[in-house]
Amino acid sequence: MLEFMNNIDNLINQFLLNIGIFGPILGCICILFESILPILPLFVFITINFLVFGNIIGFIISWLFTVLGCLLSFYIFRKKIKNWFDHKIENNEQFKKIMKMIDKIKMEQLAVIIAVPFTPAFMINIAAGLSKIPVKKFVVALCIGKIFLVLFWGFVGTSLIQSLTHPIALIKVLILLFIAYIVSKIISKKFNFD
């Protein structure tokens, strides 16, 4: 299965690199939709943006489209599905407990969860959209967390399995997560998010 996924990633990578400037444009659109459709390999699109546009522009484009995709997913669930979901779980105590836990998550915790390279973004977007997390808190945590996620995929760029077998990559992930925590903690205190 792992070999099959690597072959798919290589195929997408070659396709996007061979269609010229349309490759990064398509990559940006794919980054946008990856937050909604988790079957797309985010790290491939971010890596291509870094290769084609360079480190700075590649980072900015990847970060921007990742944030926009997550916001789109968040707003779809917040505006279109949340009321229906709240009505469905009003008699389910277990779901209500889970949602209360999500509602109370601190901004720095949310930013770190978003920054973890192997966390499915669509699940975070859905949970946040269905919860009572304030929009401003989610947006700030998202902007901070995605900085470190994009840095990871742009510069470290290893899969979960490779990270587990290469301790240096795992140490880099932990350092990025620690920095994400510190930055979000400072901003959370300054603007009193929690």
N, C-alpha and C positions, 0 to 999 in steps of 0.2 A: 504493500500500500504506500509506504514511504517513497519507494522508487517511482511509483506511478505519479505521486504528487510532485516530486522533483522534475519529472519529465514534463508535466503540465506547466510548471513554473518556467522551465527552460523554453518551452514552446511559446508561451505568452511573451517572455522576455525577448526572444528572437523576433517575433512578429512585430512588437512595438518598436524595437530598434531598427527594423528594416523598412518601416513606412515613413521614415524621415521625421519632419517636424510634427506630423500628425500623430506620431507615437506618443510624445509627451502630452499632447492635447487630449488624446484618448486616455492616456494614463491618469490625467487630472480628473477627467470625467469618471473614470473607474474608481479613483480614490473617493470621490464624492459619493458614489453609490455603494462603496464597500461598507459604509456605515449602516446601510440598510440591508444589503445582500452580502452576508458574511462569507460567501463562497469564493469571493475574489481575493487574491493574495496581495494584501496591502504592501508588504515589503518589496515586492517586485516593482510596483509603480513608483514607490519612493526612491528605490535604487536607480531606476531609469531617469527620474527627474534629476537626481544628483549627477548622474553620468552625462546627461545631455545639457543641463543648464549650469552645471558647476555647483559647488558646495553652498554658496550663499543664496543664489536665485533658486536652486533646487530645493533648498531647505524652506525658503519662504513659500514657494508654490505648494510644496507637499503639506506644510503646516496649515496653510490657508484652506486648501481643499479638504483636508482631513477635518478641520474644525467645522467648516461649512456643512460637510456631510453629516457629522454628528449632530449639529444644530437642526438640520433638516429632519433627521430621524427623531430627535427629541421633540420637536414641535408637532410632528405628525401624531405622536403618541399623546402629547400633552393636550392638544387641541381637539383631536378627532376620536381618541379611544379612551382617555382617562375617565370621563363621566360614565361611559358604558361599563368600564372595568370596575369603578367604584361601586356601581349598582350591583354588579355580579358578585363581588366579594363581601357585600355588607353583612352577610350571615356566616361568613367563613372566618372564624377566629384565627386560624393558622395563617392565612394570607394577610389578615389585618395586622398580626404581629410582625410579619416580615416587612410589610410596608411601613410600619412605624419605625422599625430599625433603619430602613433606607432613609426615611424622612429625617432621622436624627444624625445621619452621618456627618462628620466634620469635614470642612472644606479640604483640609490637608490630606485626609484619608481618601476622599474622592479624587483629588488630583493624583495621588500615588497610584490608585487603582487604574485610573485612565492612562497613567504613564507606563504601566507594566506592558511590555511589548507583546505579551502572549495572551492578554485579556481580550476577549471578544468585545469590540466596541459597541456592536449592535445591542448586546445584552445590557451594557451600562446605559446606553441611550434609552432603551425601553424602560428599564427600572427607574431611571431618573424622570422620564416623561410621565410615567404612571404614578410617581410619588408626589409629595408636596414640597420637594426640594425647590427653594426659590430659584427662579430663572437666572438671576444675577450670580448667585452662588455657583450654579452649574456652569455657566458661561466662563466665569473666572477659573474654576477648577479645570475645565476643558482646555482653555487656552494655555494654562500652565502645564498640565499633564501632557498635552500633545507636543509641546516643545521637546520634551525629553523622549517621547516615543519616536518622533521623527529623527531626532539626533541618533537614537539607537539604530534605527533601520538605515539611516544614511551613512553612518560611520562604522558601526559595529556589524550590523547586518547578518546576524546568524540566527538560525532557527532555534526553537526551544531545545531540540535534541542535541544540536551542535553546542549550544550554550552549556548544557549539562555535562558534555564530554570535554569541554574546554573551559577550565576554571577561570581563565583571564576574562573571557566574554561574560561569564556570570558575575565576576567582580565588577566589571564595567556597568552591568545592569544595576547592581546594588548601589553603586556610586551615583548613577543617574537618578535612581529612585530616592536616595537620601537627599540629593540636591533638590529634587521636586518637592519633597516633604518640607524642607527648610524654607524654600521660596514661598510655598503656599501657606505655611504657618505664619510667616512674616506678613504676607498680604492679608491673611485672615484676621490677624490681630489689628493691623492698621485700619482696616475697613470694617471690623467687627461683624464678620459674616456668621459667626456661631454664637 
